[in-house]
Amino acid sequence: MDELLERVRAGYERIGPQEASAAAAAGALLVDIRYAALREADGLIPGALVIERNELEWRLDPRGSHRAPQATGHDLRIVVICNEGYASSLAVASLHQLGLHRATDLTGGFQAWREAGLPVIT
């Protein structure tokens, strides 16, 4: 698994919490893929779109019939956030296969966001 993550992550530049916050302020879409129990326990990032991992590709494919309104095009900057920054890396690889070439993920995930003192809704 470590080798797979290394290969996947070599294909794009990951960003930290401050960069993710700045990206959101500049119009990037933050996408929280954590499951409900984690969101309920730890809270939410204000403004993040919640899409559980099993629906991610369906909701973010700009040409898909089940797309979220925010999935406006293949040039959309997307920052995927999981709990600790592992599942999000695999999710980004899948988004890249859909042509969402500007997708990245948050190093350290939601936990890094919270530890950085960035806003969280509880």
C-alpha angles and dihedrals in degrees: 000000000000090000091050092051091048092052093046094047092049087069097065144016116261120212135217129232097272091048091048091051091049091047090053090050088053092052105274118145114241109208119195110203097176117126121254098261092057092047091049093048099043107022136235137287108244111251096011117135110234113221117157114229097253091061099039102104093042092052099042101042101108091209096045125113091226097047123140114246088246091062093092103154149332092271093062113126107232127185111195116207126195127165101278107000103267108095089041091062092057090045091054090053088055092048090051088055088057089055097258091135096169094059117120137158140237113258107232092012125225091338091060090047091054094043089053088061094244119152120289128178112218 
